[in-house]
Amino acid sequence: MDGTRRALVEAFREGSVSGPAFATERGVSRAAVWNHVEALREEGFEIDSDEGYHLRSIPEFGAGAIVFELESEYDVEFHGTVPSTNARARELAREGASEVLVVADEQTGGRGRLDRAWSSPSGGIYASLLIRPELPPARVPLLTLAAAVAVAETASDLGVDAGIKWPNDVLVGESERKLAGVLTEMEGEADRVSWVVVGIGLNANIAGEELPEGATSLRAEVGPVARRTVLAGVIDRFDELRGSPDTVLDAWRAHALTLGREVRVETRTEGIVGRAVDVEGPGALVVETEGGTRRIHAGDCEHLRPTGR
Ligand code: BT5
């Protein structure tokens, strides 16, 4: 967010502030202050102007509100409803855009991996980050792990008992109900990525009854949340991990529910049963089987026994 606009929101949040005094203090024109106020009002910020300006509320969700909370520098495109934020981000990628976060309150055609459906009622967080990292395609799975870490840590900060099932499911509690999933899509050549879209679906302010079986939401776990703050927390943490890729695997291990567990992993060609012992770069699950050690790069993982947590 523009520095003056951010300072203005911070100042008006504290109490009533006179527009001219703020303008003088920041060294900007009164008209500029007025323009910022009008733009914020259009974004849904409630600003009183009886005796000076006073910020009454920040919208729970929306482009302006997310940009206000975000520390990292992404453009935000917000939709009340959209078929799929990943599909929209792919479209933007084809138009040449980058560093854009596409967000929706609801999706009508949300997708999981392998073209599965992602249930996306209003009240969730559906977000797709379009980036053009300097990475060989083979290292892209690291970004998926980073996104799962960012969600798990943000949920834990809210008091949710969240952990990660390989590679990218964020699950809650002993019954391992699914809170979030990540769908990464990319285009590139052998040695260089052209673009990556990291899509995150996080059940936020959704009632349990509206979710598929085996799923949970932040609302069901800890009550309603301000989605702008939750999403900004996830994206800023993701941005940090993206900036120090060498820390991703350890961060992932720290939240892993899969390591040390008996698992069954369905790959495209076979089902592998064994004990998951580690994750290796760029995101392979290491499984000890009766026939020896296997490194699995992609698949669906099932935890075969309860955690004992
Ligand atoms: C995932 O797929 O977990 C990745 C989901 C990514 C969704 C985001 S939302 C923003 C962006 N735009 C999109 O169109 N997609 C991304 P997968 O591992 O294949 O899991 C899919 C399975 O999770 C489904 O088959 C259901 O069993 C279950 N499921 C569907 N909707 C769910 C929900 N809202 N919460 C929990 N589980 C769900």
Boltz pocket constraint, residues with backbone or C-beta under 6 A from the ligand:
constraints:
  - pocket:
      binder: B
      contacts: [[A, 83], [A, 84], [A, 85], [A, 86], [A, 87], [A, 107], [A, 109], [A, 110], [A, 111], [A, 112], [A, 113], [A, 114], [A, 116], [A, 117], [A, 118], [A, 119], [A, 120], [A, 125], [A, 126], [A, 127], [A, 128], [A, 168], [A, 169], [A, 178], [A, 179], [A, 180], [A, 181], [A, 182], [A, 183], [A, 199], [A, 200], [A, 201], [A, 202], [A, 203], [A, 211], [A, 212], [A, 213], [A, 214], [A, 215], [A, 216]]
      max_distance: 6.0
